[in-house]
Amino acid sequence: MFSASIVIPNPGLRPMTDSTTRMAILTAGGPAPGINSVINAATLEALNLGWEVLGVRNGFAGLLEDDMQPLGVDDVTWVHYEPGSMLGMSRTHPAQHGDLRPVLETLKQRQIDLLVTIGGDGTASGAAAISHAMGDDLRVVHVPKTIDNDLPLPSGVPTFGFTTARHLGVELVQNLMKDARSCQRWYAVVAMGRQAGHLALGIGKAAGANITIIPEEFSKQRVSLDHYTDLVDGSVLKGLALGRRWGVAILAEGLVHRLDPEELKHFSAIKRDSQGRIRLSNLELGVLVSKKLNKRLARRGIDMQFNEIKLGYELRCARPVPFDIEYTRDLGYAATRFLAEGGTDAMVIVDQGQRSILTFDDMHDPTTGQTSVRLVDVNSESYLVARRYMQRLTPGDFDDSKQLHRLAALAEMTPEQFVDHYGYLVADEPDEFTWRSSMQGALPPS
């Protein structure tokens, strides 16, 4: 699936009246730490080759409206450590109302030979459509960007921005954990991640959150809001059995996609973006789960409160950590060099310091025709480590008679009722997820 590092014989650039090679750069979708660093390196390398560089303002909207600015050395110097995008961004699709012609006309009038797109799967699809329509008149390269970490890169290679977003997310969740412990309460934190749980799991695992729930756990089933509520409730009860009256539960926003369609009626409003996808940031997943949990706590006479927090927008424009700065400068250089060597129609990858590509065709799932999504591997040892140290119901809690009676009493149920209500949560769970009771006590009580 992945191509090795390549050098393509240059087939020659399209002849131009002024003999100048022109490269345009655009950033689209949502922000991610490190965008300006890609622009910095891609621009400097292009200028070093004697090319003219144009920055397209506000994503594909800038191609629709012919809104560009020349980029020189002074424009991109010292921007590599700045957050956000110096060019602006939008989720505008290049084919407004199914018509690519305005975008193609802009590229032709500006005599653009080369196009660098920086974005996620939607941006890559737009770039591929433009390249296909322009044919030999344009060469295109895509740089993978998303804090969701869900683009089809080699195992262990993050999308840029993910590392910084996780870093800041961990700091914020650790603060919430201190607050939760101090105030004897719980937080339900909803973390960004449209389809995959990488960011939620990365934050939860590194911060030591009590429980993290991701959509990959439910790949073979549709679930209900009560299922998510039961999982968090089990964590609450397990904590209470250990004398712990506080905690943080992290829910990946992509859990909404695993809900039975009937469950969507519980949400007050369903809004969609320009590509027809549900706007997950508008959905009150954490609010609904928190309300259900607060009702259960009140019914049991437990004086403890759940509050909902969303993590996402504050992560996207964080100042990039050194890893993302270094990584994105490599990606910017790789994008320009790939074009200089005659390459087109591919996403650039930097893996262990070596440049390679993934073609636009290979990025697509042959079954769905959509960009392939890299999901969390729930069969990996890394996921095992995350699950093993969560405060979460496991088969061992049901096999240990004393523990079962403790949990049932806290839930105001008989042991038989507790098994009937919560037993399904661990029905197919591997034994490896079960902690020894001595390890459960390793976490501090309240």
C-alpha positions in Angstrom: 0.0 0.0 0.0 2.9 2.4 0.8 5.4 3.4 -1.8 9.1 3.6 -0.9 11.0 6.8 -1.1 11.0 7.8 -4.7 12.7 10.0 -7.3 10.6 10.5 -10.4 12.2 11.8 -13.6 10.9 15.3 -14.2 8.6 15.2 -17.2 8.9 18.9 -17.6 6.6 21.7 -16.4 3.9 23.3 -18.5 5.4 26.0 -20.7 4.5 29.5 -19.5 4.6 32.8 -21.2 7.1 34.2 -18.6 8.9 30.9 -18.0 8.2 31.1 -14.3 7.1 28.0 -12.3 4.3 28.9 -10.0 3.3 26.9 -6.9 0.2 27.6 -4.8 -0.3 26.5 -1.2 -3.6 26.2 0.6 -4.8 25.0 4.0 -8.3 23.7 4.5 -10.5 22.0 7.0 -9.9 22.6 10.7 -6.7 24.0 12.2 -3.9 21.8 13.6 -0.7 22.7 15.3 2.2 22.8 12.7 0.4 24.2 9.6 2.6 27.3 9.4 5.7 25.2 9.7 4.6 23.2 6.6 4.0 26.5 4.7 7.4 27.8 5.9 9.4 24.8 4.6 7.5 24.2 1.4 7.8 27.9 0.5 11.5 28.3 1.3 12.3 25.2 -0.7 10.3 26.4 -3.7 11.9 29.8 -3.5 15.3 28.1 -3.4 14.4 26.4 -6.6 13.6 29.7 -8.2 9.8 29.2 -8.2 7.1 31.8 -7.5 4.9 30.9 -4.5 1.3 32.0 -4.0 -0.6 31.4 -0.7 -4.3 30.7 -1.3 -6.4 32.5 1.3 -9.1 30.6 3.2 -8.8 27.1 1.7 -10.6 26.2 -1.5 -12.7 29.4 -1.1 -9.6 31.3 -2.2 -9.5 29.3 -5.5 -13.2 30.0 -6.0 -12.7 33.7 -5.4 -9.2 34.1 -6.8 -7.9 35.3 -3.5 -4.2 34.7 -3.3 -1.1 36.4 -1.9 2.6 36.1 -3.0 4.8 34.4 -0.4 8.4 35.5 -0.1 11.1 34.7 2.5 10.0 37.6 4.8 6.4 36.3 4.8 7.3 32.8 6.1 10.3 33.4 8.2 9.7 32.8 11.9 6.1 31.5 11.3 7.1 27.9 11.8 6.4 28.0 15.6 3.2 30.0 15.4 -0.2 28.4 15.9 -3.1 28.6 13.5 -2.8 29.1 9.7 -1.3 32.3 8.3 -3.4 31.7 5.1 -6.7 31.2 6.9 -8.9 28.1 6.5 -12.4 27.0 5.5 -14.4 23.9 4.9 -15.5 25.1 1.5 -15.6 22.3 -1.1 -13.9 23.1 -4.4 -16.8 21.8 -6.4 -19.6 24.2 -5.2 -22.9 22.8 -6.4 -21.0 20.1 -8.2 -19.1 22.5 -10.4 -15.3 22.7 -10.4 -15.1 25.1 -13.3 -14.6 28.3 -11.2 -11.6 26.7 -9.4 -10.1 25.4 -12.6 -10.5 28.8 -14.2 -8.6 30.5 -11.4 -5.7 28.0 -11.6 -5.5 28.5 -15.4 -5.6 32.3 -15.2 -3.0 32.4 -12.5 -0.9 29.9 -14.5 -0.4 27.7 -11.5 1.7 24.6 -12.3 1.9 23.1 -8.8 -0.6 22.8 -5.9 0.2 21.9 -2.3 -2.8 21.2 -0.2 -2.6 20.8 3.6 -5.5 19.2 5.3 -7.4 16.0 6.1 -9.5 13.5 4.1 -11.9 16.1 2.7 -9.0 18.3 1.5 -7.3 15.3 0.0 -10.5 14.4 -1.9 -10.8 18.0 -3.2 -7.2 18.0 -4.3 -7.6 14.7 -6.1 -10.7 16.0 -7.9 -8.9 19.1 -9.1 -5.9 17.1 -10.2 -8.1 14.8 -12.2 -9.9 17.7 -13.9 -6.7 19.6 -14.7 -4.8 16.6 -16.1 -1.2 17.3 -17.2 -1.7 21.0 -16.6 -1.3 20.7 -12.9 0.7 18.6 -10.4 -0.7 18.2 -6.9 0.6 16.9 -3.6 -1.2 16.6 -0.3 0.2 17.0 3.2 -1.8 15.0 5.9 -3.1 17.2 8.7 -5.5 16.4 11.5 -5.4 16.2 15.3 -7.7 13.1 14.9 -4.7 11.0 13.7 -7.0 9.0 11.5 -5.5 9.3 8.0 -4.0 6.1 6.4 -0.3 6.6 7.4 2.0 3.8 8.3 1.6 2.4 11.8 3.3 4.6 14.4 3.4 7.6 12.1 1.1 10.4 13.5 -0.7 13.0 11.5 0.9 16.3 12.3 -0.9 18.3 15.0 -1.9 15.1 16.9 1.1 15.1 19.2 0.6 18.7 20.2 -3.2 18.3 20.7 -2.6 15.3 22.9 0.0 17.1 24.9 -2.3 20.1 25.7 -5.3 17.7 26.2 -3.3 15.8 28.8 -2.5 19.0 30.7 -6.1 20.1 30.7 -7.4 16.6 31.8 -4.9 16.4 34.6 -6.2 19.8 35.8 -9.7 18.4 35.7 -8.6 15.4 37.7 -7.2 17.6 40.4 -10.4 19.6 40.5 -12.5 16.4 40.5 -10.5 15.0 43.5 -10.6 18.3 45.3 -14.4 18.9 44.9 -15.5 15.2 45.0 -17.1 15.2 41.6 -16.9 13.6 38.2 -16.3 15.1 34.7 -17.5 13.7 31.4 -15.0 15.0 28.9 -15.9 14.7 25.2 -12.7 14.8 23.0 -12.5 15.5 19.3 -12.2 12.6 16.9 -14.8 12.3 14.1 -14.4 8.7 13.3 -11.5 7.3 15.4 -10.6 7.4 19.1 -6.9 8.1 18.8 -7.0 11.6 20.5 -9.4 10.5 23.3 -7.4 7.4 24.0 -4.1 9.2 23.8 -5.2 11.9 26.3 -7.0 9.4 28.6 -4.1 7.0 28.7 -1.4 9.6 29.3 -3.4 11.6 31.8 -4.5 8.5 33.7 -8.2 9.2 33.3 -10.5 6.8 35.1 -12.2 5.5 31.9 -11.9 6.3 28.2 -14.5 5.1 25.7 -13.8 5.1 22.0 -16.0 4.0 19.0 -13.6 1.2 18.0 -14.9 -0.8 20.9 -18.2 -1.2 19.1 -17.2 -1.9 15.6 -19.6 -4.8 15.2 -22.6 -3.4 16.9 -24.9 -0.4 17.3 -25.3 0.8 20.8 -27.5 3.1 22.9 -26.8 6.1 25.2 -27.6 3.8 28.1 -24.7 1.6 27.0 -22.3 4.5 27.4 -24.0 5.5 30.6 -23.6 2.0 32.0 -19.9 1.9 31.2 -19.2 5.2 33.0 -21.6 4.2 35.8 -19.6 1.0 36.3 -16.5 3.1 36.7 -18.2 5.3 39.3 -19.3 2.3 41.3 -15.9 0.6 41.1 -14.4 3.9 42.4 -16.8 4.1 45.2 -16.0 0.5 46.2 -12.4 1.7 46.6 -13.4 4.8 48.5 -12.9 7.1 45.6 -15.7 9.7 45.0 -14.2 11.5 42.0 -13.1 10.8 38.5 -12.8 11.8 34.8 -14.4 9.9 32.0 -13.3 10.6 28.5 -15.7 10.0 25.6 -14.6 10.2 22.0 -17.1 12.4 20.0 -17.1 9.7 17.3 -19.2 7.5 19.7 -22.2 9.2 18.2 -21.6 7.3 14.9 -22.0 4.0 16.8 -25.4 4.9 18.2 -28.5 3.2 16.8 -30.2 5.8 14.5 -33.2 5.8 16.9 -30.9 7.2 19.6 -30.3 10.4 17.6 -33.8 11.6 18.6 -32.4 12.4 22.1 -30.2 15.2 20.7 -31.8 18.6 20.5 -30.4 19.5 17.0 -28.6 17.6 14.3 -26.6 20.0 12.1 -24.4 19.0 9.1 -21.4 20.5 7.5 -20.8 21.4 3.8 -20.0 17.8 3.1 -23.2 16.5 4.6 -21.5 15.1 7.8 -23.1 15.5 11.2 -21.4 18.3 13.1 -20.4 16.4 16.2 -19.3 19.5 18.1 -23.0 20.6 18.2 -24.2 17.4 19.8 -24.5 17.2 23.5 -23.2 13.7 24.0 -21.5 14.5 27.3 -24.5 16.4 28.5 -26.9 13.6 27.9 -24.7 11.0 29.5 -24.1 13.3 32.5 -27.8 13.9 33.0 -28.5 10.1 33.0 -25.7 9.6 35.5 -26.8 12.4 37.8 -30.3 10.9 38.0 -28.8 7.5 39.0 -26.6 9.1 41.7 -29.6 11.1 43.1 -31.7 8.0 43.1 -29.1 6.2 45.1 -28.7 9.1 47.5 -25.1 9.7 46.5 -24.1 13.3 46.8 -21.8 13.5 43.8 -22.2 15.5 40.5 -21.3 15.0 36.9 -20.3 17.9 34.7 -19.6 17.9 31.0 -16.5 19.4 29.3 -15.7 19.5 25.6 -12.1 19.3 24.4 -11.3 20.2 20.9 -11.2 23.8 19.6 -8.7 24.8 22.2 -6.4 22.0 21.0 -6.4 22.9 17.3 -4.5 26.2 17.5 -2.1 25.4 20.3 1.5 26.4 19.8 3.1 23.3 18.3 5.5 21.2 20.4 9.1 20.7 19.0 8.2 17.3 17.6 5.4 18.8 15.4 7.6 21.7 14.3 10.4 19.4 13.2 8.0 16.9 11.6 6.1 19.5 9.7 9.2 21.2 8.3 10.2 17.8 7.0 6.8 17.4 5.4 6.9 20.8 3.8 10.3 20.1 2.3 9.1 16.6 1.2 6.0 18.1 -0.6 8.0 20.6 -2.6 10.7 18.1 -3.5 8.1 15.6 -4.6 6.7 18.1 -7.0 10.2 19.2 -8.2 10.9 15.5 -9.1 7.9 15.4 -11.3 5.5 13.7 -8.8 1.8 14.3 -8.6 -1.5 12.8 -7.2 -0.1 11.6 -3.9 0.1 12.4 -0.2 3.6 12.8 1.2 4.7 10.8 4.3 7.8 11.1 6.5 8.5 7.9 8.4 11.7 7.7 10.5 13.2 10.6 8.6 12.6 9.1 5.1 10.2 10.5 2.5 7.6 8.3 0.8 4.2 8.7 -0.7 0.7 7.2 -0.7 -1.1 7.9 -4.0 -4.6 9.4 -4.1 -5.9 6.1 -5.5 -4.4 4.1 -2.7 -5.8 6.4 -0.1 -9.3 5.3 -0.9 -11.2 2.3 0.5 -12.1 0.2 -2.5 -15.4 -0.7 -0.9 -16.7 2.7 0.1 -14.8 4.9 -2.3 -14.0 7.2 0.6 -10.6 8.0 2.1 -9.5 5.1 4.3 -9.7 5.8 8.0 -7.0 4.6 10.4 -8.7 3.3 13.5 -7.4 2.5 16.9 -6.3 -1.2 16.9 -8.1 -2.6 19.9 -6.2 -5.8 19.5 -2.8 -4.1 20.0 -0.7 -4.3 23.2 -0.9 -0.5 23.4 -4.6 -0.6 23.7 -4.3 -3.5 26.2 -2.2 -1.3 28.4 -4.8 1.5 28.2 -7.7 -0.8 29.1 -5.8 -2.7 31.8 -5.3 0.4 33.9 -8.7 2.0 33.6 -11.1 2.0 36.5 -13.6 -0.1 34.6 -15.8 -3.1 35.2 -14.1 -6.3 34.1 -15.0 -10.0 34.3 -13.0 -10.2 37.5 -15.5 -7.9 39.2 -18.2 -10.4 38.5 -16.1 -13.5 39.4 -15.1 -12.1 42.8 -18.1 -12.7 45.1 -17.1 -10.0 47.7 -16.5 -7.4 45.0 -19.8 -8.3 43.3 -21.7 -7.8 46.5 -20.0 -4.5 47.2 -20.8 -3.1 43.7 -24.4 -4.4 43.9 -24.9 -2.7 47.2 -23.6 0.6 45.9 -26.0 0.3 42.9 -28.8 -0.6 45.3 -29.3 -4.0 43.6 -29.0 -7.6 44.5 -25.9 -9.4 43.0 -28.2 -11.1 40.6 -29.8 -7.8 39.5 -26.3 -6.3 39.1 -25.2 -9.1 36.8 -28.4 -8.8 34.8 -27.9 -5.1 34.4 -24.2 -4.7 33.9 -23.0 -8.2 32.9 -23.3 -7.5 29.2 -20.6 -4.9 29.4 -17.9 -7.5 29.9 -19.5 -10.5 28.1 -16.8 -10.8 25.4 -14.0 -9.1 27.2 -10.5 -10.7 27.1 -9.2 -11.9 30.4 -6.1 -9.7 30.0 -8.3 -6.6 30.6 -8.8 -7.7 34.2 -6.8 -6.2 37.0 -5.6 -7.9 40.1 -7.4 -6.5 43.1 -4.1 -5.5 44.6 -3.4 -3.3 41.6 -6.8 -1.7 41.8 -5.8 -0.3 45.2 -2.7 1.3 43.8 -4.6 4.4 42.7 -5.2 6.8 45.6 -8.6 7.0 47.3 -10.2 10.4 47.8 
